[in-house]
Amino acid sequence: MPGQHILIVDDEPAIQKALRDVLEDEGYRVSAVGSGLEALKAVADELPDLVFLDIWMPRLDGLETLAELKRLRPEATVVMISGHGTIETAVKATRLGAWDFIEKPLSLEKTLVTVTRALEHGRLERENAALRARLDQRTEIIGDSGVMRGLRAQIATAAPTSGRVLIHGENGSGKELVARAIHALSARAEQPFVEVNCAAIPEELIESELFGHERGSFTGASSRRRGKFEVADGGTLFLDEIGDMSLKTQAKVLRALEEQAFERVGGRETLKVDVRVIAASNRDVVSLIAQGGFREDLFYRLNVIPIEVPPLRARKEDVPALVEHFIRVFCAENGKRLKTVAPAALTYFLTYDWPGNVRELRNMVERLVIMVPGDAIGVDDVPPPLRPKSEAPAATPGDGKPLKEARDGFERAYILAELRAQDWNMTRTAERLGIERSHLYRKIRAYGITPPK
């Protein structure tokens, strides 16, 4: 793509000029240096989209430069050029991370083809890295509280098996995250992860969504369509909010689970699949069974491995870590410098009960990252409902708790916030709080605060 930056590293001015003229005529931004040391300095300042690197140079040759360059910038795309190329040199360059190897005298046509392909390779590598990072982010479970350590242990135990999993938890608590983590740790990790939100699909379309349909099977079915069971073959199918599935659809899902087979809507051919089903619900499925709203036999098929995702209010010690995580995510997404949260402001996050769970916390942090102009999020930046208007943290209502319990909860939250702000340095934290270190240790023990490992 014209406008991309290409760095030429060659000790021959004639080669520099010839390459620069050709590339600039094609619209590329070009810079050139005459030594390996200059190249390393240039790459440290700004990573070019492509580097042309000569092999034979004085002091630091091309192969040595390549090795150091890839150490500094592993993602760099490098094409080696040489007038004395050998197979042995080309192999060594490739092993050191070079993308391609071309010989002098440089062919205009071959050079431009190499540039196009190398830049496309670099673009695909960056896209793949970004996709992997987003995937890691979507399967990363944040928090070191006791309940979260227990949850991670359950995931690690369940993931390698083929057992079906039923996840229960409130809206926004992270049920999909748990399902993705199970898939990522399973033997099916390289196969599809397919999600179906049963509550979001109209009842008349849910069967088509799950099992597919044949052309003409109903009004609007203008062509054959594969269903989610078929798409997930070999991988994992995540059925979210199964409590909202009709009894008729439940019967078909039960059969698909029992036989690993189904027919498309309007079809006669029986399709065999190998799918691991993970289901989730925010409703009490046992109560639904008692009310006649859910099939008991399907429940037992799905509930082989039950997993409970705790609400955020039950693991408030994880709130600071979640806030830090989402700040990093949204600062990166919005191209902003990394923000910090003042301990007094973080206290509001710790004392709030988060009825919308992690989803609500995530949205709040995104709002603050975008709307707060400075690098620090202070008390005045915290909006309702976390901080009621004209109220200080200590005056935040305690949801009907006795005064001592509300006061203790606030003090624990404040101490925890200050400990994290001081990187768990007890001396600095005690000084900030204006108490003796021995007093701080007693408070930590009394409130059951566990320092990170």
SVG drawing of the C-alpha trace seen along z (x, -y; Angstrom):
<svg xmlns="http://www.w3.org/2000/svg" viewBox="-45 -18 79 60">
<polyline fill="none" stroke="black" stroke-width="0.4" points="0.0,0.0 1.5,-3.4 2.6,-5.5 4.1,-2.6 7.6,-3.0 10.5,-1.1 14.0,-1.2 17.0,-0.5 20.2,0.7 23.2,0.8 26.7,-0.7 26.7,-1.4 25.1,-4.9 24.3,-3.8 22.2,-0.9 20.4,-3.2 19.6,-5.7 18.4,-3.1 16.1,-1.4 14.9,-4.7 14.0,-6.1 12.0,-2.9 10.1,-2.7 9.3,-6.4 8.0,-6.3 5.5,-3.7 4.4,-6.0 6.3,-4.4 8.0,-6.5 11.6,-5.5 14.6,-6.1 18.1,-4.8 21.2,-4.2 24.6,-2.9 25.4,-0.6 24.0,2.0 24.4,-0.2 22.5,-3.0 19.8,-0.5 19.3,0.7 19.0,-2.9 16.5,-3.7 14.4,-0.6 14.5,-1.3 13.0,-4.8 10.3,-3.7 9.5,-0.2 9.3,-0.4 6.8,1.8 9.7,3.4 13.5,3.5 15.9,4.2 19.1,5.3 22.4,5.9 24.5,8.8 28.0,7.6 28.7,4.5 31.7,3.4 31.9,3.6 28.4,5.2 27.4,7.4 23.9,8.1 23.4,11.4 24.6,9.9 22.4,6.9 19.4,9.2 19.9,11.2 19.9,8.1 17.1,6.4 14.8,9.5 15.8,9.4 14.7,5.8 11.7,6.0 10.6,9.7 7.7,8.5 9.9,6.8 9.6,7.9 13.1,8.2 14.3,8.9 18.0,9.7 20.0,8.4 23.4,9.6 25.7,9.6 27.5,12.7 24.6,14.9 25.0,18.6 22.5,21.2 24.2,21.5 23.9,17.7 20.2,17.7 19.4,20.6 21.1,18.9 19.2,15.6 15.9,17.5 16.6,19.2 17.4,15.8 14.0,14.6 14.4,13.0 11.3,13.2 13.0,13.4 16.5,13.2 17.2,11.5 20.4,11.1 22.2,8.1 21.9,6.7 18.3,6.1 15.6,6.7 13.1,3.9 10.2,6.2 11.3,8.8 12.0,6.1 8.5,4.6 6.8,8.1 8.9,8.9 7.9,5.6 4.2,6.2 4.3,9.7 6.5,8.8 4.2,6.0 1.1,8.2 2.9,10.8 3.6,8.2 0.0,7.0 -1.3,10.6 1.1,11.2 -0.1,8.0 -3.7,9.0 -3.1,12.5 -1.3,11.1 -4.2,8.7 -6.7,11.5 -4.7,13.7 -4.5,10.8 -8.3,10.2 -8.9,14.0 -6.6,14.1 -8.5,11.1 -11.8,12.9 -10.6,16.0 -8.6,14.2 -10.3,14.6 -9.3,11.7 -9.2,12.0 -7.3,13.8 -10.1,14.1 -10.8,17.4 -14.0,17.9 -12.1,17.1 -9.3,19.5 -11.9,22.1 -13.6,21.2 -10.3,21.5 -9.6,24.9 -13.1,26.1 -12.4,24.9 -9.0,26.6 -10.5,29.8 -13.5,29.7 -11.8,28.4 -9.8,31.5 -12.8,33.8 -15.7,34.3 -18.3,33.8 -21.1,31.3 -21.0,28.2 -23.9,26.2 -22.8,22.7 -25.1,20.7 -24.6,17.0 -26.2,13.6 -26.3,11.5 -23.0,9.8 -21.1,12.1 -18.9,13.7 -20.6,17.0 -19.5,16.7 -16.0,16.0 -16.0,19.2 -17.3,21.1 -14.6,19.7 -11.9,20.5 -13.1,24.2 -13.0,24.4 -9.5,22.8 -8.1,25.3 -9.8,28.3 -8.6,30.6 -11.1,28.8 -9.3,25.4 -8.3,25.3 -11.9,26.1 -14.9,23.7 -16.4,22.1 -20.0,21.3 -22.4,19.3 -26.2,19.2 -28.1,16.8 -31.4,18.7 -33.1,15.6 -32.3,13.4 -33.8,15.6 -37.5,15.7 -39.1,19.0 -40.2,19.6 -36.5,19.3 -34.6,21.0 -34.8,24.5 -33.6,23.2 -30.8,21.4 -29.7,24.6 -30.3,27.2 -30.4,25.3 -33.1,25.6 -33.7,26.8 -34.7,24.4 -38.5,23.8 -39.0,25.4 -40.8,22.2 -41.6,18.7 -38.4,16.9 -36.2,20.0 -34.9,19.2 -31.8,21.4 -30.3,24.2 -28.7,23.0 -26.4,24.8 -27.3,24.7 -25.1,24.0 -24.8,27.7 -23.4,28.3 -21.1,25.3 -19.7,26.3 -18.9,29.9 -15.6,30.9 -15.7,27.9 -17.8,26.5 -21.4,25.2 -22.3,22.6 -26.0,22.4 -26.5,19.3 -29.7,18.6 -31.2,22.1 -34.0,21.3 -35.6,19.3 -35.8,22.2 -39.2,23.6 -40.2,27.1 -40.5,28.1 -36.9,27.0 -35.7,28.6 -37.0,32.0 -35.0,31.6 -31.8,30.5 -32.2,33.5 -32.3,35.9 -29.3,34.1 -27.3,34.6 -28.3,38.2 -27.6,39.3 -25.2,36.5 -27.5,36.4 -30.3,34.2 -32.2,33.3 -32.4,29.8 -35.8,28.1 -37.7,29.4 -35.1,32.0 -34.9,35.8 -31.2,36.5 -29.8,37.3 -26.6,35.4 -24.0,36.8 -21.9,34.3 -19.2,34.4 -20.1,31.4 -19.3,30.6 -22.2,28.6 -21.7,26.0 -24.9,24.4 -25.6,21.4 -28.5,19.8 -29.1,16.9 -32.4,18.5 -32.9,21.2 -33.4,24.2 -34.5,26.5 -37.3,24.1 -38.2,24.0 -38.4,27.8 -40.8,27.7 -43.0,25.2 -43.0,27.3 -40.9,24.8 -37.8,27.0 -37.3,30.7 -35.8,32.6 -34.1,35.2 -32.5,32.3 -31.3,30.7 -29.5,33.9 -28.0,34.3 -26.6,30.8 -25.7,30.7 -22.9,33.2 -20.4,30.6 -22.2,27.7 -20.2,24.5 -21.4,21.4 -20.0,18.0 -20.0,15.7 -21.5,12.2 -19.0,9.3 -20.4,8.3 -19.2,11.6 -15.6,11.0 -15.0,7.3 -11.3,7.8 -11.0,8.5 -12.4,5.1 -9.1,3.2 -7.5,5.9 -10.5,5.7 -10.4,1.9 -6.7,2.0 -7.3,4.6 -10.1,2.6 -8.1,-0.6 -5.3,1.1 -7.8,2.4 -9.7,-0.8 -6.6,-3.1 -5.1,-0.9 -8.3,-0.8 -8.7,-4.6 -5.0,-5.5 -4.8,-7.1 -2.0,-7.2 -2.5,-4.7 -4.7,-6.2 -4.5,-5.6 -7.3,-5.6 -6.8,-7.5 -7.3,-5.2 -10.1,-7.5 -11.9,-7.1 -11.3,-3.4 -13.1,-3.2 -16.3,-4.0 -15.7,-1.0 -15.1,1.2 -18.2,0.1 -20.6,0.3 -22.5,3.6 -22.4,3.8 -25.9,5.2 -24.8,5.4 -21.7,7.3 -18.5,7.3 -20.3,6.0 -21.4,2.9 -17.9,2.4 -16.4,2.7 -18.8,0.1 -18.1,-2.3 -14.3,-2.0 -14.7,-2.6 -16.8,-5.7 -14.1,-7.1 -11.2,-6.3 -13.0,-8.2 -14.5,-11.1 -11.8,-11.9 -9.3,-14.3 -6.3,-13.8 -4.2,-10.8 -5.6,-10.3 -9.2,-9.4 -10.1,-11.2 -13.0,-11.3 -14.7,-14.1 -14.6,-12.0 -16.6,-9.1 -20.3,-9.5 -23.5,-8.2 -24.6,-5.6 -21.1,-4.8 -20.9,-8.2 -24.3,-9.8 -24.3,-13.5 -23.0,-15.7 -21.9,-12.6 -18.4,-11.6 -17.5,-7.9 -18.0,-7.5 -21.6,-8.7 -22.4,-6.1 -25.6,-4.2 -24.9,-0.7 -27.9,1.0 -29.5,1.4 -26.4,2.9 -25.6,2.1 -23.3,-0.9 -20.3,1.2 -20.6,3.6 -20.9,0.7 -17.9,-1.1 -15.8,2.1 -16.6,2.7 -15.6,-0.8 -12.4,-0.6 -11.4,2.8 -12.1,1.4 -10.0,-1.7 -7.1,0.2 -7.1,2.6 -7.2,-0.2 -4.2,-1.9 -2.3,1.4 -2.7,1.9 -1.8,-1.8 1.5,-1.3 2.2,2.1 1.6,3.9 4.5,2.1 3.5,2.2 5.7,-0.7 4.5,-3.2 0.9,-2.1 1.1,-2.6 2.6,-6.0 -0.2,-7.0 -2.9,-5.8 -1.2,-7.5 -0.9,-4.3 1.8,-2.1 2.9,0.9 1.9,3.3 -1.6,1.7 -1.8,2.2 -0.8,5.8 -3.6,6.3 -6.1,4.7 -5.1,6.9 -5.5,10.0 -8.8,8.9 -10.3,8.1 -8.9,11.3 -6.9,9.4 -4.6,11.7 -1.5,10.2 -0.9,11.4 1.6,14.2"/>
</svg>
